[in-house]
């Protein structure tokens, strides 16, 4: 299209970029945008908004802000984010709610919530009302840094603007409260959710189970677990791993083992988290032989122990060394392969020496 003469209209380019973004090929969209700029193709505020959104979705808010400054390049100015926005607002390149929301999301993900709040305030001062995406990003960012009063302010403002909370909003709040150990607040959010006729998802229940497990309240965690099926939902592998971890930390290894066995019966597949949780639980109860057997099952039967997961298993291997266990052929081969790629890893070399069966040393 860039070679066509005359060039297609700006609407054609914008439609092309929008289609690529809907397919979630953000990097491709940015490559097209970059080529458009280099070939002097027509661009407008919508084109820039699309590019800014893509950068922020790729967690590159810095490039998003740089895109805002493209039109100032000729003047050789280097402006901070808000000065860039201020300058941009005075031109015909007006950022819309989607561009503001994308930037706010990027700032929040970068932990720059004060900057995000300032940008939100500036946005509303310009007569641009936030949407649910803006609010969710702001709530998530504030929850991540424990700014609970500011969270309440954003929720109150949503009520004033008649912006309804979505399933995603509720899940953010439930998850954040549970991670802070504020399970009672999470329960209140769940009640508010049901009053608005929004049924919880498995993700919601998972957060609650995690919260109760952290608090050591396994009876409530199991109660929530049972309610998943009662609401015509199916537990996920995350549900099982959270509950197993809770039982292991309470020393209830048989309950955890029962859940471990139930995973495959329910058509789910174990991952390194469920294996590591169960192995650690067995070790903590002094059941080292059972733990080592399960480790071998993770490696051989499930083929989960690969180079990218090797270092997750090192604590178990070190403990096995201390307990006098020897590695099997498969484990030794994997360790030796890793050493070949990282021959200066003294810790790995020492571990191999310790794991070699004593009768061949």
Buried (B, 14 or more C-beta within 10 A) or exposed (E): EEEEEEBBEBEBBBEBBBEBBEEEBBEBBBEBBEEBBEEEBBBBBBBBBBBBBBBBBBEBBEBBBBBBBBBBEEEEEEBEBEEBBEBBEEEEBBBEBBBBBBBBBBBBBBEBBEBBBBBBEBBBEEEBEBBBBBBBBBBBBBBBEEBBEBBEBBBEBBEEEEBEBBBBBBBBBBBBBBBBEBBEBBBBBBEEBEEEEBEBBBBBBBBBBBBBBBBEBBEBBBEBBEEBEEEEBEBBBBBBBBBBBBBBBBEBBEBBBEBBEEBEEEEBEBBBBBBBBBBBBBBEBEBBEBBBEBBBBBBBEBEBBEEEBBEBBEEBBBBBBEEEBBBBEEBBEBBEEBBEEEEEEEEBBEBBEBBBEEEEE
